[in-house]
Amino acid sequence: MGLDYYELLSIYHIKNNLTTQIKYTVMEQDFPSHPLTERNYRMPRHRLRNVVFLTHGDYNSNFYLSRAGIIQMSNAAEEVAKLLGTQSAKVVTSPAERAFQGAEIVGRRFNVQPEKVNALWIAGPRKGSVHQAVDALLPHMGTVATLIVVTHPSLVKDLPKEFARAALGFSISSGNRDYGKGWLINVAKQVALPI
């Protein structure tokens, strides 16, 4: 068939008008010429309005946030809060200490504790790919109005674009962002705004 898993998932969304269902299943019978195994995902219980992808802040030689990194993450948290208002939020992060520290700063602004997601790690034995990161984020989509992802600059370059295509069913442009910066995807308007 020539389509990858994420293209098939997007087609399945459109084919079956799944924007309001609570649960759906992708099975081989839906795409008989593609060797998919059964996978279950939950559709949003709350309408997902925004997805924010932030890079962690600048860090020191011990891989902890530097003073500049703490300020960058505090500024990012305030900017995101200004854009989102009082929307409910969930913060997920790479387990790398610099990313987790940044996620804690953002989480305090939204009164939530960040959750570590191994697929958002970029180095070492837990190294993940963009596709693994998208898969790992899918279960978090339906829990709140805004999903905030704090990870590494190399993932923030491509992850928003791939997440929008694979999980949300539309295309956006994204690219490199400095420490403490990122992208806000407005789901309704189908656009990505730099933060």
N, C-alpha and C positions, 0 to 999 in steps of 0.2 A: 504494500500500500504506500510505503514511502513516508508516512507521517510518524513523528515521534510521539511518545506517550502524552506530552503536554498538549500537542495539537489535537490528539484524539480526545483528551479530556475536555478541551474547549468545544470541539464539535459536539461531543456528548451533551454538554451544557445547553448548547443552542438547539440541538435536535430534540431534546426532551423538555425544554423550557423549565429548567430546574431552579430558577431564581428564588422560588418560595418554598420548595420542598424542604423538609427537615433532614432527610437522609437520602442518599442515592448510591448506586453501586455501578461501577464500570466492570463489565464482564466480557469474556471472549465473544459471547453471542452478539454483543452490540457491534463488534468489529471483528467478524470471523476471519478476516485475512491477516489480522495482527495478533501476535501471540501474547495477549494480555492475560494476566491472571486476575482473579477477583480482587478488587480493592474497595474498601468502604471508607467514605469520608462523610463528615457531618457538614451539612449546609448551615449557614449562619442562623442562630436563634435570634440574634439581634442583627439588624441591618448594618453591615460594615460600611462605614462612611469614609474612613481615611486609613491609610497605611503609611506610617512614617519610618523611613530608613535613615538612621544616623550612624556616622562613623564615631568610634571612640575618640577621646581627646588625645592630645599630645602626651607622650609618656617618657619616663626616664630609663636609665640603663638597667634598672631592676624590673622593668615592664609594668610599673605602677604609673598611674596618672601623675604627671608633673603639675606644678602650680598652674601653669598655663592650660594644661589639659582639664583641670578642675574648673577653671573659669570658662573654658570653651563649652564644657558640658552644661554648666549652670546657665550660660547664655542660650544654648540650644534648647534646654528645658523651658526657659521663659518664652522663647520665640514660638515653640510648639504650643505651649499653653495659650499664648495670645491668639494663635491661629485657630485653635480647637475649642476654646472656651471651656465649658464644663462637661464635655463629652466623657463618657466612661472610657477608660483606657486599660490596656494590658501591655506590659513591657516584657519583651523577651530579649535575650542577649547571648552572645558567645560566652563560653565559660572562661575565656582568657581574662585575667585579673583586670587589665586596663579597660576592657569592654564592660565587665561586670561593675567596676567602680563607676563608670559613666552611666550605666543603666540604673544604678542605685540613686544617682543624682537626679536623673529624669524621673524615676519612680517616686521619689520623695515629693516631687512637684505635683504628681497625680495621685498621691497617697496609695501607691501600690508597691508590692515587692516584686522585683524582676525575677523572671524564671530563666534558668540557663538552658540553652538548646545546643547540644553538641555539634549539630550540623552547621552552626554559625561560626565554628572555629576554622581558622585558615592554616594552621601549622601543626606540626607534630603528629602523633598517632591518631588524633581525632579529626584530622583534616577532612573538611567537607567540600562539596562542589556546589555550584549554584543550584543544580537540580535537586540535590539532597536538601539544601536549605529550603527550597520551595516546598518540597514534600513535608519537611518538618514544621513549616509554618501553617500548613493547611488546617490542622486541628484547632489552631488558635483563632481562626477567622470568625467564628460565630459566637464568640464569648463576650465581645464588647463592641462599641461603636468605632473605636480606634485601636489599631494594633501598632505598637511602637517597637521597632527592631533596632537594637544597638549592636553593631558588629564592626568589622574591619573595613578600611577604605577599599581594599581589592574586591570585597563582596558588594559594597554599596555602589560600585561602578555598574555592575550588571544585574544584581539581584532585583532591584525595582522593576526593571524592564521585563525580566523573565517572570517575576511574580505576577505582574499585570497581565501578561499574555497567558500564562498557564492557569492561574487561579481566578482571575477576574474577567478574562475573555476579551481584553482589548490591548491595544499597543500604545506605548508611551516612549519617550526618549529619556534616557538618563545617562549619566557619565560620572567622571571623577569628581570627588568632593574632598575638601580639606578636612583636617581633624575637627570634630565637633560640628560638622555640617552634614547635610544629607538631602533627602527628597521627601516631599509629602505628596502622596497619591490621593487625589480627590476621586473617590470611586464614582460618584454620580456624574461628575463632569468629565471623567476619564482623561484627566491630565495629571502631570507631575510638576510640582512647583519646587524650585530649589529652596532649601532652608539654610 
